[in-house]
Amino acid sequence: MTILPAGESASACGVRFTSNVPFAFMVLDYTPPSTRQHRNKVLSRERHFYQPKDGHRLAHNPFNAIVAPRPIGWVSTKSSKGQVNLAPYSFFNAFNYQPPIIGFSSIGFKDSVKNAQESGEFCWNLVSRSHAEAMNQTSATVPSDIDEFELAGLSKRESTIVGAPHVADCPVVMECKTTQIVQLQSAQGEKCETWLVLGEVVGVHILDSFIIDGVYQTAKAEPVMRGGGQADYFGISEANRFQLFRPKVD
Ligand SMILES: Cc1cc2nc3c(=O)[nH]c(=O)nc-3n(C[C@H](O)[C@H](O)[C@H](O)COP(=O)(O)O)c2cc1C
């Protein structure tokens, strides 16, 4: 992508060459007209700028609504005493391909972190639309001796490799071994009361019906995504899928 100096509008022409690279490595940057017009309009608009340390000056903090929608890490764990736990974490994502590593971030040292540390294991359960309400129930702040599977009326299924059970009817489950627990810190080096739990995926269960011709069908699982505010969620559908192949430089 070409980076424009502040105040300069995008070229009216659809084809541009990046100029700061040797000719042999020039990248043709083509943008469809409708997208280009939209971007030109955006360049001339006013912006709301804030520094989080000074407050956002809006009715609601937009941070969660901007970095959204986020997949939900519905995490099941087992404590060293055998107490089972299940809770949703939307500060969740994948961080590595080989070995596959996923992680969730806990604001406060919550039971899921404690158990993932004690046992060295956790499971990720995919929240499909039919699980949304049950997932929400498992976010209730309850004492550690309460089994959220029972609280939300969910059946457990034994995992193959790890000790923590998983949600029996979830279309996809990943069994994980905890690799790191990192206490986050600010740019000034001050410790946050937030812990990022990372785990290597050591086992993956996928419902056969979600695999067609060897390809996992993302939309078929109807994953629920977390939006902003107190209660926003988004779904995804096959109709919203589009493909964009990465540029090839010969
Ligand atoms: C959709 C959703 C996403 C959530 N995401 C997070 C999160 O990313 N981090 C967090 O600390 N709490 C998050 N929560 C709140 C926790 O689920 C809640 O504090 C829960 O009680 C933690 O359970 P635990 O102590 O058994 O681990 C979320 C709640 C919901 C409903």
Ligand as a Chemical Component Dictionary entry (heavy atoms), coordinates in Angstrom:
data_LIG
# 
_chem_comp.id                   LIG 
_chem_comp.type                 NON-POLYMER 
_chem_comp.pdbx_formal_charge   0 
_chem_comp.three_letter_code    LIG 
# 
loop_
_chem_comp_atom.comp_id 
_chem_comp_atom.atom_id 
_chem_comp_atom.alt_atom_id 
_chem_comp_atom.type_symbol 
_chem_comp_atom.charge 
_chem_comp_atom.model_Cartn_x 
_chem_comp_atom.model_Cartn_y 
_chem_comp_atom.model_Cartn_z 
_chem_comp_atom.pdbx_ordinal 
LIG C1  C1  C 0 -18.429 -12.510 25.922 1  
LIG C2  C2  C 0 -17.600 -12.292 27.150 2  
LIG C3  C3  C 0 -16.250 -12.042 27.003 3  
LIG C4  C4  C 0 -15.438 -11.847 28.125 4  
LIG N1  N1  N 0 -14.112 -11.588 27.947 5  
LIG C5  C5  C 0 -13.309 -11.439 29.019 6  
LIG C6  C6  C 0 -11.909 -11.225 28.815 7  
LIG O1  O1  O 0 -11.413 -11.165 27.678 8  
LIG N2  N2  N 0 -11.138 -11.087 29.929 9  
LIG C7  C7  C 0 -11.659 -11.154 31.181 10 
LIG O2  O2  O 0 -10.902 -11.030 32.148 11 
LIG N3  N3  N 0 -12.983 -11.365 31.392 12 
LIG C8  C8  C 0 -13.815 -11.524 30.339 13 
LIG N4  N4  N 0 -15.144 -11.765 30.528 14 
LIG C9  C9  C 0 -15.649 -11.920 31.905 15 
LIG C10 C10 C 0 -15.349 -13.341 32.443 16 
LIG O3  O3  O 0 -15.990 -14.318 31.639 17 
LIG C11 C11 C 0 -15.866 -13.457 33.873 18 
LIG O4  O4  O 0 -15.112 -12.591 34.711 19 
LIG C12 C12 C 0 -15.821 -14.869 34.434 20 
LIG O5  O5  O 0 -16.474 -14.910 35.664 21 
LIG C13 C13 C 0 -14.408 -15.385 34.648 22 
LIG O6  O6  O 0 -14.525 -16.687 35.119 23 
LIG P1  P1  P 0 -13.380 -17.510 35.854 24 
LIG O7  O7  O 0 -12.989 -16.738 37.099 25 
LIG O8  O8  O 0 -14.077 -18.806 36.173 26 
LIG O9  O9  O 0 -12.241 -17.697 34.912 27 
LIG C14 C14 C 0 -15.990 -11.923 29.430 28 
LIG C15 C15 C 0 -17.374 -12.165 29.573 29 
LIG C16 C16 C 0 -18.163 -12.342 28.442 30 
LIG C17 C17 C 0 -19.640 -12.587 28.588 31 
# 
loop_
_chem_comp_bond.comp_id 
_chem_comp_bond.atom_id_1 
_chem_comp_bond.atom_id_2 
_chem_comp_bond.value_order 
_chem_comp_bond.pdbx_ordinal 
LIG C1  C2  SING 1  
LIG C2  C3  SING 2  
LIG C2  C16 DOUB 3  
LIG C3  C4  DOUB 4  
LIG C4  N1  SING 5  
LIG C4  C14 SING 6  
LIG N1  C5  DOUB 7  
LIG C5  C6  SING 8  
LIG C5  C8  SING 9  
LIG C6  O1  DOUB 10 
LIG C6  N2  SING 11 
LIG N2  C7  SING 12 
LIG C7  O2  DOUB 13 
LIG C7  N3  SING 14 
LIG N3  C8  DOUB 15 
LIG C8  N4  SING 16 
LIG N4  C9  SING 17 
LIG N4  C14 SING 18 
LIG C9  C10 SING 19 
LIG C10 O3  SING 20 
LIG C10 C11 SING 21 
LIG C11 O4  SING 22 
LIG C11 C12 SING 23 
LIG C12 O5  SING 24 
LIG C12 C13 SING 25 
LIG C13 O6  SING 26 
LIG O6  P1  SING 27 
LIG P1  O7  DOUB 28 
LIG P1  O8  SING 29 
LIG P1  O9  SING 30 
LIG C14 C15 DOUB 31 
LIG C15 C16 SING 32 
LIG C16 C17 SING 33 
# 
